[in-house]
C-alpha cells in the first residue's frame, strides 16, 4: 500500500511538472494561476507525503487552493488587470489596456495607442508602423484624401493632392511654360497660347493612303489632350497635300486624311459635336513644292480654331 501511495504522489508530481512545461502565455509558468495551483498542490503533497497518504492529499488540496489564489490575484505585467482575467499577459510598460488586459487601439488602425504617433486616423485608411496615414507620392497629402495620386516629386499641390494651376489654363504649373496666360485663352499642352492652325507634328500616313502609321499616335494623343481641356472649343481638322498628282485627287486625299485624324480624336474622347473636317488639297502650301523638304512640309493636317 505504501508503494501505491508513493506512486500516486509521483504521478501528481509529474502532472505538476507537465503543467509547468506547457503553461500558456508570454510570461513564466509561475505567473499563470493554473500552474501556480499545480505547484501549490505539489508542494502540499511533498509536505504531507512523509507522514501518510491522507495528509499528502490534504496538503495537495490546500496547496492547490493557496497557490492558485496567490498567482491568480497577482498583476505580473502591472497593467492593472489581475492575472486570472488577463488575456494578454506580458503587456509592455506604459501600455493602455482594456478590461481584458489587452492594449487599446482607439482609432482601429492596427497600431496600439502606445505606439501611435497619429491618433484619430480616418477609419479604413492605410497607415505605416507609426500609425500615420500613408502618403505614397510624398506630396504631403495622405492617400485617403489624395484625389491626384502619383504627383511628380517636388510638385506643389492643393489640399486634395492635385498640382496647382495658378493661371487656370488647364496646364499644371510644373508643365506650364507660359504662366499667367489670360483666362479663357486656349492653350497647348505646355500652357502657351494655341496657334490658330495647330499642326500635328510627325503625323504620317501609309503611302497614297489615309491610313495612319503607328508612329502617329503620340502626336494625335497630344491633340486629344487639347480637345479634352477645351471641350467647348469648336475646331476644324484641315487636311493638306503637296502639288504632286491630280488636283481633284489631292483634294479628296486631304479630306480623307483629315477625317482619319478626326476619327482618332473622337474615339479617344474629343467632343464630336465640335469637330468639322475639310480637305484643302494642294491649295494652301506653306513651303516650296519644288523641293522634297517643301513638299513634306505641305503634306500636313492641322487643328484650326
ZASETOR-87298 format. One record per residue: residue in one letter; x, y, z of N, C-alpha, C in turn; residue number from 1. Coordinates in steps of 0.001 Angstrom, whole numbers, plus 500000, padded with zeros to 6 digits. Example, Ala and Ser with C-alpha at 12.3 -4.5 7.8 and 13.67 -1.06 7.14 Angstrom:
BEGIN
ATOM, A, 513190, 494310, 507800, 512300, 495500, 507800, 513200, 496700, 507800, 1
ATOM, S, 512850, 497750, 507080, 513670, 498940, 507140, 512900, 500030, 507870, 2
***
This chain:
BEGIN
ATOM, X, 500833, 498791, 500000, 500000, 500000, 500000, 500860, 501248, 500000, 1
ATOM, X, 501951, 501157, 500749, 502854, 502309, 500814, 503397, 502641, 499461, 2
ATOM, X, 503744, 501591, 498719, 504285, 501834, 497373, 503218, 502445, 496477, 3
ATOM, X, 501968, 502044, 496639, 500868, 502594, 495840, 500715, 504084, 496124, 4
ATOM, X, 500784, 504418, 497411, 500649, 505827, 497793, 501784, 506664, 497221, 5
ATOM, X, 502974, 506102, 497323, 504106, 506849, 496772, 503981, 507001, 495261, 6
ATOM, X, 503391, 505960, 494649, 503175, 506043, 493192, 502224, 507162, 492839, 7
ATOM, X, 501152, 507294, 493602, 500186, 508380, 493369, 500871, 509727, 493521, 8
ATOM, X, 501693, 509854, 494548, 502446, 511098, 494765, 503318, 511406, 493559, 9
ATOM, X, 503992, 510367, 493057, 504871, 510562, 491905, 504085, 511019, 490684, 10
ATOM, X, 502894, 510421, 490496, 502060, 510807, 489351, 501653, 512270, 489452, 11
ATOM, X, 501222, 512692, 490628, 500788, 514079, 490818, 501952, 515035, 490595, 12
ATOM, X, 503132, 514645, 491099, 504316, 515485, 490864, 504610, 515593, 489369, 13
ATOM, X, 504404, 514479, 488645, 504627, 514502, 487193, 503648, 515446, 486509, 14
ATOM, X, 502391, 515397, 486961, 501394, 516306, 486392, 501773, 517761, 486639, 15
ATOM, X, 502315, 518053, 487799, 502765, 519398, 488130, 503861, 519863, 487174, 16
ATOM, X, 504828, 518972, 486975, 505928, 519333, 486068, 505416, 519545, 484650, 17
ATOM, X, 504442, 518719, 484241, 503853, 518878, 482911, 503143, 520211, 482797, 18
ATOM, X, 502409, 520619, 483825, 501709, 521903, 483819, 502692, 523044, 483712, 19
ATOM, X, 503813, 522917, 484401, 504827, 523972, 484321, 505371, 524116, 482918, 20
ATOM, X, 505610, 522974, 482295, 506230, 522996, 480967, 505291, 523518, 479897, 21
ATOM, X, 503969, 523283, 480055, 503035, 523622, 478984, 502197, 524841, 479291, 22
ATOM, X, 502462, 525511, 480404, 501629, 526651, 480785, 501646, 527708, 479703, 23
ATOM, X, 500468, 528200, 479258, 500402, 529156, 478155, 500779, 530563, 478581, 24
ATOM, X, 500909, 531427, 477606, 501143, 532833, 477867, 502560, 533245, 477594, 25
ATOM, X, 502765, 534570, 477643, 504081, 535128, 477341, 504982, 535150, 478566, 26
ATOM, X, 504403, 535091, 479764, 505196, 535183, 480976, 505585, 533800, 481464, 27
ATOM, X, 506340, 533764, 482552, 506826, 532487, 483087, 505678, 531676, 483679, 28
ATOM, X, 505934, 530377, 483894, 504864, 529489, 484354, 504281, 529944, 485683, 29
ATOM, X, 505136, 530537, 486521, 504666, 530905, 487850, 503784, 532158, 487814, 30
ATOM, X, 503598, 532777, 486648, 502674, 533889, 486514, 501301, 533416, 486063, 31
ATOM, X, 501137, 532138, 485841, 499856, 531583, 485416, 499196, 530923, 486622, 32
ATOM, X, 497956, 531364, 486917, 497343, 530866, 488148, 497159, 529354, 488122, 33
ATOM, X, 496886, 528759, 486957, 496715, 527311, 486888, 497991, 526575, 487255, 34
ATOM, X, 499100, 527043, 486721, 500379, 526407, 487024, 500747, 526611, 488491, 35
ATOM, X, 500413, 527802, 489016, 500703, 528063, 490425, 499895, 527122, 491329, 36
ATOM, X, 498642, 526878, 490918, 497808, 525961, 491698, 498421, 524567, 491706, 37
ATOM, X, 498876, 524138, 490518, 499518, 522826, 490432, 500781, 522796, 491280, 38
ATOM, X, 501510, 523907, 491249, 502723, 523975, 492063, 502417, 523899, 493542, 39
ATOM, X, 501357, 524617, 493954, 500958, 524551, 495363, 500542, 523147, 495766, 40
ATOM, X, 499826, 522468, 494887, 499408, 521095, 495170, 500624, 520200, 495339, 41
ATOM, X, 501596, 520377, 494458, 502797, 519544, 494547, 503541, 519772, 495852, 42
ATOM, X, 503628, 521043, 496228, 504314, 521340, 497488, 503550, 520755, 498679, 43
ATOM, X, 502202, 520816, 498577, 501386, 520229, 499644, 501592, 518731, 499741, 44
ATOM, X, 501680, 518075, 498598, 501932, 516627, 498584, 503289, 516330, 499202, 45
ATOM, X, 504293, 517123, 498781, 505643, 516892, 499287, 505699, 517063, 500796, 46
ATOM, X, 504917, 518032, 501294, 504928, 518271, 502744, 504239, 517143, 503500, 47
ATOM, X, 503163, 516576, 502904, 502397, 515547, 503611, 502850, 514135, 503351, 48
ATOM, X, 503593, 513917, 502286, 503971, 512562, 501876, 504769, 511803, 502926, 49
ATOM, X, 505690, 512430, 503659, 506469, 511662, 504639, 505597, 511052, 505725, 50
ATOM, X, 504465, 511643, 506020, 503611, 511114, 507090, 502700, 510010, 506561, 51
ATOM, X, 501697, 510352, 505801, 500835, 509330, 505217, 500106, 509899, 504013, 52
ATOM, X, 499414, 509010, 503334, 498742, 509365, 502068, 497650, 510401, 502291, 53
ATOM, X, 496906, 510283, 503344, 495805, 511214, 503580, 496307, 512632, 503803, 54
ATOM, X, 497394, 512747, 504563, 497966, 514078, 504763, 498499, 514656, 503450, 55
ATOM, X, 499032, 513763, 502617, 499535, 514220, 501317, 498401, 514778, 500472, 56
ATOM, X, 497260, 514065, 500495, 496115, 514535, 499712, 495561, 515839, 500266, 57
ATOM, X, 495501, 515936, 501591, 495029, 517176, 502210, 495948, 518335, 501858, 58
ATOM, X, 497266, 518065, 501914, 498241, 519087, 501530, 498097, 519484, 500075, 59
ATOM, X, 497763, 518509, 499224, 497598, 518800, 497796, 496444, 519755, 497567, 60
ATOM, X, 495310, 519470, 498215, 494129, 520323, 498047, 494404, 521733, 498572, 61
ATOM, X, 494984, 521803, 499762, 495294, 523116, 500332, 496289, 523886, 499494, 62
ATOM, X, 497335, 523175, 499071, 498353, 523834, 498248, 497797, 524320, 496919, 63
ATOM, X, 496908, 523506, 496349, 496285, 523892, 495073, 495520, 525202, 495230, 64
ATOM, X, 494715, 525283, 496283, 493892, 526472, 496502, 494751, 527694, 496804, 65
ATOM, X, 495701, 527532, 497692, 496538, 528669, 498084, 497422, 529134, 496932, 66
ATOM, X, 498067, 528181, 496241, 498952, 528547, 495130, 498205, 529232, 494007, 67
ATOM, X, 497026, 528646, 493677, 496239, 529253, 492595, 495782, 530638, 492949, 68
ATOM, X, 495331, 530832, 494194, 494823, 532142, 494614, 495924, 533191, 494606, 69
ATOM, X, 497097, 532827, 495093, 498188, 533793, 495154, 498562, 534298, 493759, 70
ATOM, X, 498728, 533335, 492835, 499150, 533744, 491489, 498027, 534405, 490711, 71
ATOM, X, 496793, 533906, 490922, 495663, 534453, 490179, 495451, 535924, 490512, 72
ATOM, X, 495683, 536315, 491762, 495423, 537684, 492179, 496585, 538618, 491894, 73
ATOM, X, 497689, 538085, 491416, 498822, 538951, 491064, 498549, 539689, 489763, 74
ATOM, X, 499252, 540767, 489556, 499218, 541509, 488283, 500667, 541621, 487826, 75
ATOM, X, 501145, 540539, 487226, 502569, 540423, 486912, 503063, 541519, 485982, 76
ATOM, X, 502259, 541852, 484940, 502743, 542854, 483983, 502353, 544279, 484355, 77
ATOM, X, 501736, 544420, 485559, 501435, 545750, 486129, 500573, 546608, 485195, 78
ATOM, X, 499634, 545957, 484511, 498759, 546721, 483621, 497419, 547038, 484253, 79
ATOM, X, 497247, 546653, 485546, 496008, 546934, 486250, 494981, 545821, 486159, 80
ATOM, X, 495300, 544730, 485476, 494377, 543610, 485328, 494993, 542377, 485975, 81
ATOM, X, 494265, 541745, 486901, 494766, 540561, 487594, 495056, 539436, 486598, 82
ATOM, X, 496019, 538615, 486958, 496450, 537547, 486060, 495305, 536646, 485597, 83
ATOM, X, 494359, 536350, 486502, 493316, 535401, 486130, 492354, 535973, 485083, 84
ATOM, X, 492326, 537293, 484939, 491470, 537925, 483932, 492263, 538440, 482728, 85
ATOM, X, 493577, 538347, 482792, 494445, 538967, 481778, 494611, 538052, 480560, 86
ATOM, X, 493941, 538424, 479462, 494063, 537644, 478222, 495339, 537976, 477452, 87
ATOM, X, 496013, 539031, 477850, 497238, 539450, 477143, 498342, 539670, 478161, 88
ATOM, X, 498876, 538571, 478763, 499950, 538731, 479743, 501208, 539287, 479081, 89
ATOM, X, 502013, 539957, 479868, 503272, 540478, 479334, 503119, 541790, 478605, 90
ATOM, X, 502051, 542570, 478886, 501870, 543866, 478237, 503060, 544768, 478564, 91
ATOM, X, 503632, 545452, 477551, 504773, 546333, 477811, 504399, 547456, 478767, 92
ATOM, X, 505362, 547922, 479534, 505134, 549016, 480470, 504634, 550250, 479722, 93
ATOM, X, 503643, 550913, 480282, 503113, 552126, 479671, 501953, 551897, 478744, 94
ATOM, X, 501651, 550636, 478429, 500554, 550341, 477526, 499202, 550574, 478186, 95
ATOM, X, 498274, 551172, 477456, 496911, 551365, 477945, 496101, 550145, 477533, 96
ATOM, X, 495452, 549508, 478502, 494781, 548240, 478214, 493287, 548330, 478504, 97
ATOM, X, 492543, 547362, 477939, 491110, 547254, 478204, 490886, 546323, 479385, 98
ATOM, X, 489628, 545982, 479645, 489297, 545156, 480807, 489889, 543759, 480718, 99
ATOM, X, 490275, 543325, 479503, 490875, 542001, 479335, 492391, 542032, 479459, 100
ATOM, X, 492959, 543228, 479675, 494409, 543340, 479797, 495129, 543455, 478469, 101
ATOM, X, 494359, 543712, 477401, 494967, 543841, 476069, 495082, 545309, 475683, 102
ATOM, X, 496162, 545644, 474979, 496404, 547042, 474615, 495289, 547585, 473730, 103
ATOM, X, 495034, 548881, 473882, 493948, 549551, 473168, 494479, 550176, 471870, 104
ATOM, X, 493673, 550074, 470824, 493929, 550742, 469534, 492691, 551597, 469246, 105
ATOM, X, 492686, 552812, 469772, 491472, 553633, 469774, 490925, 553932, 468391, 106
ATOM, X, 491841, 554181, 467418, 491347, 554531, 466083, 491262, 553335, 465133, 107
ATOM, X, 491535, 552138, 465662, 491355, 550923, 464871, 492228, 550811, 463641, 108
ATOM, X, 493414, 551414, 463686, 494295, 551377, 462511, 495328, 550268, 462568, 109
ATOM, X, 495255, 549451, 463636, 496189, 548337, 463754, 497455, 548660, 464529, 110
ATOM, X, 497566, 549901, 465008, 498740, 550316, 465791, 498265, 550718, 467180, 111
ATOM, X, 498814, 550065, 468216, 498397, 550358, 469586, 498636, 551825, 469934, 112
ATOM, X, 497784, 552355, 470798, 497892, 553758, 471210, 499281, 554104, 471726, 113
ATOM, X, 499904, 553149, 472423, 501245, 553391, 472972, 502255, 553738, 471880, 114
ATOM, X, 502047, 553197, 470672, 502993, 553402, 469576, 502470, 554363, 468515, 115
ATOM, X, 501207, 554758, 468643, 500531, 555532, 467591, 500902, 557015, 467673, 116
ATOM, X, 501652, 557495, 466694, 502049, 558900, 466650, 500990, 559772, 465977, 117
ATOM, X, 500002, 559118, 465365, 498939, 559867, 464678, 497578, 559324, 465121, 118
ATOM, X, 497164, 559635, 466366, 495859, 559151, 466827, 494725, 559786, 466021, 119
ATOM, X, 493603, 559102, 465983, 492450, 559652, 465277, 492505, 559466, 463780, 120
ATOM, X, 493261, 558487, 463297, 493350, 558222, 461857, 491968, 557884, 461299, 121
ATOM, X, 491697, 558362, 460087, 490428, 558090, 459423, 490212, 556585, 459299, 122
ATOM, X, 489011, 556131, 459612, 488713, 554706, 459562, 488942, 554161, 458158, 123
ATOM, X, 489654, 553046, 458079, 489922, 552395, 456796, 491170, 552880, 456090, 124
ATOM, X, 491799, 553951, 456583, 492996, 554481, 455924, 494193, 553569, 456169, 125
ATOM, X, 495069, 553453, 455162, 496307, 552684, 455327, 497300, 553510, 456143, 126
ATOM, X, 497969, 552852, 457093, 498929, 553549, 457941, 500266, 552825, 457932, 127
ATOM, X, 501303, 553552, 458361, 502626, 552946, 458483, 502810, 552422, 459902, 128
ATOM, X, 504017, 552012, 460231, 504277, 551418, 461539, 504093, 552413, 462675, 129
ATOM, X, 504106, 553705, 462369, 503911, 554739, 463389, 502442, 555075, 463589, 130
ATOM, X, 501547, 554447, 462770, 500135, 554748, 462872, 499719, 555975, 462108, 131
ATOM, X, 500594, 556442, 461228, 500292, 557632, 460426, 499894, 557208, 459016, 132
ATOM, X, 498973, 557956, 458415, 498475, 557599, 457092, 499598, 557600, 456057, 133
ATOM, X, 499479, 556686, 455109, 500471, 556553, 454048, 500274, 557663, 453010, 134
ATOM, X, 501379, 558247, 452574, 501377, 559260, 451503, 502289, 558740, 450410, 135
ATOM, X, 501723, 557941, 449509, 502525, 557192, 448537, 503359, 558071, 447626, 136
ATOM, X, 502802, 559218, 447200, 503554, 560056, 446268, 504339, 561168, 446963, 137
ATOM, X, 504300, 561191, 448304, 505129, 562128, 449059, 504816, 563586, 448830, 138
ATOM, X, 503549, 563901, 448532, 503193, 565294, 448274, 502636, 565998, 449499, 139
ATOM, X, 502617, 565299, 450639, 502128, 565903, 451863, 500653, 565683, 452110, 140
ATOM, X, 499961, 565030, 451196, 498533, 564743, 451340, 498375, 563226, 451431, 141
ATOM, X, 497813, 562707, 452539, 497688, 561246, 452686, 496798, 560647, 451615, 142
ATOM, X, 497042, 559387, 451322, 496337, 558701, 450230, 494821, 558795, 450342, 143
ATOM, X, 494288, 558760, 451566, 492837, 558757, 451728, 492196, 560053, 451274, 144
ATOM, X, 492992, 561143, 451182, 492453, 562439, 450745, 493053, 562909, 449432, 145
ATOM, X, 493900, 562062, 448832, 494623, 562460, 447616, 493804, 562131, 446374, 146
ATOM, X, 493262, 563179, 445748, 492472, 562992, 444529, 493338, 562851, 443288, 147
ATOM, X, 494628, 563104, 443446, 495551, 563034, 442304, 496786, 562224, 442706, 148
ATOM, X, 496651, 560901, 442856, 497813, 560082, 443235, 498863, 560099, 442132, 149
ATOM, X, 500110, 559861, 442543, 501189, 559808, 441552, 501718, 561161, 441148, 150
ATOM, X, 501508, 562193, 441966, 502034, 563523, 441654, 503554, 563467, 441570, 151
ATOM, X, 504158, 564124, 440559, 505628, 564113, 440444, 506291, 564698, 441683, 152
ATOM, X, 507438, 564165, 442029, 508164, 564634, 443211, 508472, 566124, 443084, 153
ATOM, X, 508234, 566863, 444157, 508559, 568285, 444194, 507456, 569202, 443704, 154
ATOM, X, 506416, 568654, 443105, 505338, 569491, 442579, 504501, 570054, 443728, 155
ATOM, X, 504079, 571310, 443594, 503209, 571912, 444591, 501776, 571435, 444375, 156
ATOM, X, 501106, 571114, 445466, 499744, 570588, 445363, 498807, 571358, 446279, 157
ATOM, X, 497503, 571185, 446016, 496495, 571788, 446890, 496106, 570791, 447983, 158
ATOM, X, 495068, 571116, 448730, 494657, 570259, 449847, 494130, 568907, 449402, 159
ATOM, X, 493841, 568767, 448117, 493357, 567498, 447587, 494476, 566688, 446939, 160
ATOM, X, 495710, 567173, 447027, 496836, 566447, 446461, 497002, 566640, 444967, 161
ATOM, X, 496326, 567630, 444398, 496426, 567892, 442954, 497348, 569071, 442694, 162
ATOM, X, 498104, 568977, 441599, 499051, 570041, 441266, 498346, 571373, 441040, 163
ATOM, X, 499039, 572433, 441382, 498480, 573772, 441224, 498498, 574201, 439768, 164
ATOM, X, 497469, 574929, 439386, 497371, 575538, 438056, 497036, 577005, 438301, 165
ATOM, X, 498079, 577802, 438533, 497894, 579167, 439022, 497109, 580050, 438072, 166
ATOM, X, 497316, 579875, 436753, 496609, 580754, 435807, 495325, 580129, 435272, 167
ATOM, X, 494975, 578942, 435764, 493701, 578329, 435427, 493518, 577982, 433970, 168
ATOM, X, 494631, 577667, 433272, 494517, 577347, 431845, 494406, 575854, 431570, 169
ATOM, X, 494360, 575061, 432654, 494248, 573620, 432482, 495572, 572900, 432410, 170
ATOM, X, 496680, 573629, 432474, 498021, 573034, 432466, 498664, 573320, 433819, 171
ATOM, X, 499066, 572269, 434542, 499623, 572455, 435885, 500922, 573233, 435832, 172
ATOM, X, 501217, 573913, 436922, 502372, 574818, 436966, 503672, 574139, 436577, 173
ATOM, X, 503853, 572879, 436986, 505126, 572205, 436701, 505337, 571967, 435209, 174
ATOM, X, 504257, 572022, 434411, 504344, 571804, 432970, 504118, 573092, 432176, 175
ATOM, X, 503781, 574173, 432852, 503354, 575415, 432195, 504558, 576297, 431855, 176
ATOM, X, 504837, 576400, 430565, 505949, 577244, 430106, 505512, 578690, 429898, 177
ATOM, X, 504228, 578951, 429977, 503708, 580315, 429805, 502753, 580629, 430950, 178
ATOM, X, 503319, 580876, 432154, 502445, 581202, 433290, 501741, 582537, 433056, 179
ATOM, X, 500666, 582736, 433769, 499885, 583978, 433675, 499209, 584144, 432321, 180
ATOM, X, 498867, 583043, 431651, 498087, 583124, 430419, 496730, 583749, 430742, 181
ATOM, X, 496264, 584725, 429933, 494949, 585333, 430197, 493861, 584269, 430279, 182
ATOM, X, 492995, 584420, 431261, 491943, 583432, 431465, 491066, 583319, 430231, 183
ATOM, X, 490770, 582086, 429866, 489929, 581816, 428715, 490686, 581600, 427424, 184
ATOM, X, 492000, 581822, 427425, 492802, 581626, 426218, 493039, 580135, 425978, 185
ATOM, X, 492689, 579608, 424805, 493025, 578205, 424519, 494537, 578022, 424499, 186
ATOM, X, 495021, 576973, 425134, 496467, 576758, 425216, 496824, 575365, 424738, 187
ATOM, X, 498103, 575199, 424371, 498601, 573880, 424004, 499003, 573140, 425267, 188
ATOM, X, 499703, 572046, 425132, 499999, 571206, 426288, 501182, 571679, 427113, 189
ATOM, X, 501784, 572787, 426715, 502815, 573414, 427548, 502300, 574717, 428151, 190
ATOM, X, 501004, 574972, 428025, 500396, 576131, 428659, 500543, 577428, 427901, 191
ATOM, X, 500980, 577372, 426651, 501125, 578573, 425825, 499948, 578674, 424849, 192
ATOM, X, 499670, 579911, 424411, 498517, 580144, 423552, 498541, 579206, 422347, 193
ATOM, X, 497394, 578586, 422077, 497269, 577631, 420984, 497286, 578361, 419648, 194
ATOM, X, 498156, 577904, 418741, 498234, 578526, 417410, 496896, 578398, 416694, 195
ATOM, X, 496599, 579406, 415868, 495334, 579356, 415116, 495257, 578091, 414268, 196
ATOM, X, 496409, 577656, 413743, 496476, 576414, 412974, 497524, 575525, 413647, 197
ATOM, X, 497075, 574695, 414570, 497963, 573811, 415327, 498293, 572605, 414463, 198
ATOM, X, 499563, 572446, 414138, 499976, 571356, 413255, 500302, 570105, 414063, 199
ATOM, X, 499819, 568966, 413581, 500171, 567679, 414200, 501539, 567260, 413667, 200
ATOM, X, 502574, 567513, 414453, 503935, 567168, 414027, 504122, 565654, 413988, 201
ATOM, X, 504997, 565229, 413079, 505345, 563794, 412958, 504120, 562929, 412661, 202
ATOM, X, 503136, 563531, 411998, 501950, 562790, 411589, 502173, 562236, 410184, 203
ATOM, X, 502078, 560920, 410032, 502322, 560303, 408725, 501232, 559285, 408407, 204
ATOM, X, 501083, 559022, 407103, 500104, 558062, 406610, 500799, 557042, 405721, 205
ATOM, X, 500141, 555943, 405525, 500641, 554987, 404548, 500683, 555664, 403170, 206
ATOM, X, 501595, 555212, 402303, 501783, 555859, 401002, 500478, 555904, 400212, 207
ATOM, X, 500163, 557129, 399737, 498987, 557347, 398894, 497722, 556794, 399558, 208
ATOM, X, 497605, 557052, 400895, 496513, 556451, 401664, 496124, 557367, 402816, 209
ATOM, X, 494955, 557133, 403398, 494511, 557859, 404587, 494675, 557000, 405844, 210
ATOM, X, 495449, 555928, 405741, 495686, 555040, 406887, 496838, 555577, 407722, 211
ATOM, X, 496577, 555848, 408996, 497603, 556376, 409902, 498673, 555328, 410167, 212
ATOM, X, 499922, 555771, 410262, 501014, 554871, 410644, 501054, 554762, 412167, 213
ATOM, X, 501584, 553666, 412699, 501637, 553502, 414169, 502380, 554629, 414871, 214
ATOM, X, 503363, 555214, 414212, 504140, 556281, 414845, 503397, 557587, 414995, 215
ATOM, X, 502180, 557665, 414486, 501413, 558915, 414537, 500601, 559073, 415816, 216
ATOM, X, 500473, 558022, 416582, 499569, 558089, 417732, 500027, 559082, 418803, 217
ATOM, X, 501338, 559253, 418965, 501830, 560150, 420030, 501379, 561583, 419792, 218
ATOM, X, 501539, 562071, 418557, 501137, 563453, 418279, 499621, 563614, 418325, 219
ATOM, X, 498899, 562578, 417915, 497441, 562655, 417987, 496958, 562646, 419438, 220
ATOM, X, 497640, 561930, 420291, 497279, 561920, 421712, 497462, 563307, 422331, 221
ATOM, X, 498450, 564046, 421848, 498617, 565425, 422304, 497408, 566257, 421894, 222
ATOM, X, 496910, 566007, 420697, 495711, 566697, 420234, 494488, 566348, 421072, 223
ATOM, X, 494388, 565091, 421486, 493279, 564674, 422344, 493298, 565456, 423647, 224
ATOM, X, 494475, 565632, 424233, 494588, 566387, 425494, 494066, 567807, 425319, 225
ATOM, X, 494424, 568439, 424202, 493963, 569805, 423944, 492444, 569841, 423823, 226
ATOM, X, 491891, 568904, 423048, 490454, 568879, 422837, 489694, 568598, 424136, 227
ATOM, X, 490217, 567743, 424977, 489559, 567460, 426250, 489652, 568663, 427188, 228
ATOM, X, 490779, 569334, 427170, 490952, 570504, 428037, 489994, 571620, 427642, 229
ATOM, X, 489788, 571766, 426332, 488898, 572818, 425829, 487703, 572148, 425143, 230
ATOM, X, 486893, 571502, 425954, 485811, 570684, 425401, 484742, 571494, 424675, 231
ATOM, X, 484691, 572805, 424943, 483690, 573634, 424269, 484258, 574369, 423056, 232
ATOM, X, 485507, 574132, 422732, 486156, 574819, 421603, 485803, 574131, 420288, 233
ATOM, X, 485277, 574893, 419357, 484937, 574341, 418043, 486168, 574418, 417146, 234
ATOM, X, 486468, 573307, 416475, 487678, 573236, 415661, 487361, 572641, 414293, 235
ATOM, X, 488261, 572943, 413372, 488220, 572311, 412051, 489494, 571504, 411878, 236
ATOM, X, 489337, 570256, 411477, 490500, 569444, 411138, 490728, 569617, 409646, 237
ATOM, X, 491845, 570270, 409302, 492129, 570643, 407908, 493239, 569776, 407348, 238
ATOM, X, 492967, 569133, 406197, 493960, 568293, 405541, 494582, 568989, 404343, 239
ATOM, X, 495910, 568744, 404121, 496648, 569377, 403018, 497572, 568350, 402360, 240
ATOM, X, 497832, 568542, 401095, 498782, 567700, 400353, 499798, 568588, 399652, 241
ATOM, X, 500806, 567937, 399015, 501717, 568689, 398154, 501085, 568797, 396766, 242
ATOM, X, 501858, 569311, 395822, 501277, 569599, 394495, 501421, 568446, 393503, 243
ATOM, X, 502035, 567360, 393946, 502195, 566242, 393022, 500860, 565517, 392824, 244
ATOM, X, 500579, 565144, 391602, 499350, 564414, 391314, 498222, 565323, 390882, 245
ATOM, X, 497091, 564708, 390648, 495900, 565391, 390164, 495270, 566250, 391263, 246
ATOM, X, 494859, 567471, 390893, 494289, 568395, 391881, 493068, 567808, 392575, 247
ATOM, X, 492178, 567239, 391798, 490951, 566689, 392364, 491262, 565497, 393277, 248
ATOM, X, 492204, 564663, 392848, 492585, 563516, 393681, 493196, 563995, 394992, 249
ATOM, X, 494076, 565003, 394918, 494710, 565538, 396127, 493679, 566122, 397083, 250
ATOM, X, 492663, 566769, 396531, 491612, 567341, 397367, 490900, 566236, 398155, 251
ATOM, X, 490552, 565149, 397470, 489882, 564030, 398142, 490779, 563346, 399160, 252
ATOM, X, 492080, 563178, 398791, 493013, 562529, 399716, 493183, 563361, 400986, 253
ATOM, X, 493279, 564668, 400841, 493463, 565530, 402007, 492256, 565459, 402940, 254
ATOM, X, 491052, 565348, 402360, 489862, 565257, 403213, 489788, 563910, 403910, 255
ATOM, X, 490160, 562843, 403231, 490140, 561531, 403865, 491152, 561460, 405010, 256
ATOM, X, 492297, 562097, 404815, 493298, 562096, 405883, 492829, 562943, 407069, 257
ATOM, X, 492197, 564064, 406787, 491662, 564887, 407868, 490597, 564108, 408645, 258
ATOM, X, 489775, 563354, 407919, 488738, 562559, 408567, 489343, 561461, 409449, 259
ATOM, X, 490433, 560863, 408992, 491104, 559829, 409792, 491596, 560408, 411113, 260
ATOM, X, 492114, 561644, 411052, 492577, 562305, 412281, 491392, 562602, 413194, 261
ATOM, X, 490317, 563131, 412618, 489133, 563438, 413423, 488579, 562180, 414080, 262
ATOM, X, 488546, 561098, 413340, 488033, 559840, 413892, 488857, 559386, 415092, 263
ATOM, X, 490183, 559538, 414998, 491050, 559150, 416111, 490765, 560020, 417331, 264
ATOM, X, 490679, 561330, 417137, 490437, 562237, 418258, 489117, 561905, 418952, 265
ATOM, X, 488083, 561689, 418166, 486761, 561395, 418729, 486770, 560056, 419468, 266
ATOM, X, 487431, 559064, 418876, 487497, 557738, 419504, 488212, 557776, 420848, 267
ATOM, X, 489054, 558796, 421050, 489821, 558875, 422294, 489328, 559988, 423216, 268
ATOM, X, 488111, 560471, 422996, 487498, 561358, 423991, 487177, 562768, 423562, 269
ATOM, X, 487534, 563185, 422345, 487203, 564540, 421899, 485707, 564630, 421599, 270
ATOM, X, 485173, 565838, 421754, 483747, 566070, 421527, 483454, 566133, 420031, 271
ATOM, X, 482764, 565141, 419512, 482484, 565066, 418076, 481640, 566235, 417587, 272
ATOM, X, 480777, 566783, 418446, 479894, 567879, 418040, 480655, 569160, 417706, 273
ATOM, X, 481876, 569268, 418213, 482657, 570488, 417991, 483715, 570337, 416905, 274
ATOM, X, 483670, 569243, 416172, 484703, 568982, 415166, 484089, 568950, 413771, 275
ATOM, X, 484687, 569718, 412873, 484341, 569626, 411446, 485599, 569226, 410689, 276
ATOM, X, 485396, 568698, 409481, 486514, 568181, 408679, 486481, 568837, 407298, 277
ATOM, X, 487669, 569227, 406817, 487735, 569804, 405469, 489087, 569490, 404829, 278
ATOM, X, 489071, 569154, 403571, 490299, 568927, 402824, 490579, 570102, 401906, 279
ATOM, X, 491838, 570566, 401880, 492229, 571710, 401055, 493152, 571298, 399912, 280
ATOM, X, 493470, 570013, 399847, 494347, 569565, 398769, 495661, 570308, 398775, 281
ATOM, X, 496056, 570808, 397558, 497347, 571491, 397416, 497206, 573006, 397390, 282
ATOM, X, 496034, 573524, 397778, 495747, 574952, 397582, 496362, 575869, 398624, 283
ATOM, X, 496846, 575359, 399738, 497385, 576224, 400797, 498781, 575755, 401213, 284
ATOM, X, 499748, 575834, 400307, 501108, 575393, 400648, 501749, 576328, 401668, 285
ATOM, X, 502634, 575771, 402489, 503395, 576575, 403453, 504878, 576559, 403109, 286
ATOM, X, 505239, 575830, 402061, 506636, 575721, 401656, 506693, 575488, 400151, 287
ATOM, X, 507903, 575498, 399607, 508126, 575358, 398166, 507907, 573903, 397740, 288
ATOM, X, 506960, 573692, 396839, 506703, 572348, 396341, 507789, 571859, 395384, 289
ATOM, X, 508750, 572743, 395101, 509829, 572365, 394184, 510922, 571555, 394868, 290
ATOM, X, 510865, 571397, 396197, 511874, 570616, 396932, 511181, 569514, 397727, 291
ATOM, X, 511932, 568472, 398025, 511368, 567369, 398814, 510997, 567849, 400209, 292
ATOM, X, 511871, 568669, 400808, 511583, 569181, 402146, 510330, 570040, 402129, 293
ATOM, X, 510172, 570844, 401077, 508992, 571701, 400972, 507723, 570882, 400807, 294
ATOM, X, 507791, 569843, 399966, 506609, 569004, 399758, 506225, 568265, 401051, 295
ATOM, X, 507235, 567831, 401796, 506966, 567154, 403067, 506256, 568092, 404042, 296
ATOM, X, 506666, 569377, 404045, 506029, 570354, 404935, 504584, 570618, 404526, 297
ATOM, X, 504328, 570559, 403215, 502971, 570835, 402727, 502000, 569684, 402994, 298
ATOM, X, 502537, 568466, 403168, 501670, 567314, 403489, 501436, 567325, 405002, 299
ATOM, X, 500311, 567864, 405407, 500077, 568084, 406831, 498590, 568054, 407139, 300
ATOM, X, 498299, 567905, 408451, 496940, 568052, 408972, 497008, 569020, 410155, 301
ATOM, X, 496087, 569965, 410170, 496094, 570997, 411197, 494767, 571010, 411959, 302
ATOM, X, 494866, 571487, 413203, 493682, 571732, 414031, 493495, 573233, 414080, 303
ATOM, X, 492404, 573722, 413477, 492143, 575169, 413403, 490995, 575529, 414325, 304
ATOM, X, 491157, 576664, 414985, 490088, 577094, 415908, 489805, 578586, 415746, 305
***
